[in-house]
């Protein structure tokens, strides 16, 4: 059984900031995430998206924010247990013990859960079930790979419009299809895409895909109208995703639907188990990365006192260090 002062569950932006802050407080840290890379949902789904609501950054790409957070924590040498799922939680002599996939156990001074939305998976494109070829993607990790292609984006939310705006300067053509007339995306992003040479088709669905090894064309049917076939090299299915807490739901945490209930110290109902970020719930909760950063610092500071009652809740500002 290995030991660590703080185990952070979730390597998204809030988890990475928690790793930095715990290191700043002189605590050893292990960051556990089922995904193979740090960054959580941002790395998996929005690496090229411009994030506009992180303090101090007028705009920052998702992948750049993640890289900066990893660099910020690096001087404190957190251990990253990536591609590893935290499956069980027990307590031994009042301290949490995490059971990891593969049977390894991690005894912790405290646990900080920063799992975002929990485990998530993209919603499937229904027509893809009858198409055996390739060319259908749910994430776009490298937009440059779609340069010069005819791209069809399916969806009406933020992801769909973000990819339309990102890919339009690179692709030969971009068509966005949504089954409704109204969009779920941010109004400013919608207005931006509508001002670009992006074809937007509403009240329509993709009813058939053509091609052998990979997609070569798509059939679009507008409600009450005829079907149209257009050339397509890549279909980006931006239909959102489903999320669940996975093993966390079995730990005995007090939950409000899919969220972990915390108090003002970011403490859960379980001893020495804290939570921060989108996974938490409390009165007045606002789900922003910026909010999560503050919650992570609060969780770590309170965890530090739980680990060592002689420690100060507030250690001073980082600018005072050294």
Secondary structure as GFF3:
##gff-version 3
##sequence-region A 1 322
A	DSSP	beta_strand	2	9	.	.	.	ID=ss1
A	DSSP	alpha_helix	13	24	.	.	.	ID=ss2
A	DSSP	beta_strand	29	33	.	.	.	ID=ss3
A	DSSP	alpha_helix	40	45	.	.	.	ID=ss4
A	DSSP	beta_strand	50	51	.	.	.	ID=ss5
A	DSSP	beta_strand	60	61	.	.	.	ID=ss6
A	DSSP	alpha_helix	62	74	.	.	.	ID=ss7
A	DSSP	beta_strand	79	82	.	.	.	ID=ss8
A	DSSP	beta_strand	86	92	.	.	.	ID=ss9
A	DSSP	beta_strand	95	100	.	.	.	ID=ss10
A	DSSP	beta_strand	105	113	.	.	.	ID=ss11
A	DSSP	beta_strand	119	122	.	.	.	ID=ss12
A	DSSP	three_ten_helix	126	130	.	.	.	ID=ss13
A	DSSP	beta_strand	136	137	.	.	.	ID=ss14
A	DSSP	three_ten_helix	143	146	.	.	.	ID=ss15
A	DSSP	beta_strand	150	154	.	.	.	ID=ss16
A	DSSP	alpha_helix	158	168	.	.	.	ID=ss17
A	DSSP	beta_strand	173	177	.	.	.	ID=ss18
A	DSSP	alpha_helix	187	194	.	.	.	ID=ss19
A	DSSP	beta_strand	199	201	.	.	.	ID=ss20
A	DSSP	beta_strand	204	211	.	.	.	ID=ss21
A	DSSP	beta_strand	215	222	.	.	.	ID=ss22
A	DSSP	beta_strand	227	231	.	.	.	ID=ss23
A	DSSP	beta_strand	234	237	.	.	.	ID=ss24
A	DSSP	beta_strand	241	244	.	.	.	ID=ss25
A	DSSP	three_ten_helix	246	250	.	.	.	ID=ss26
A	DSSP	beta_strand	255	256	.	.	.	ID=ss27
A	DSSP	beta_strand	259	261	.	.	.	ID=ss28
A	DSSP	beta_strand	273	275	.	.	.	ID=ss29
A	DSSP	beta_strand	280	281	.	.	.	ID=ss30
A	DSSP	alpha_helix	289	307	.	.	.	ID=ss31
A	DSSP	three_ten_helix	318	320	.	.	.	ID=ss32
###
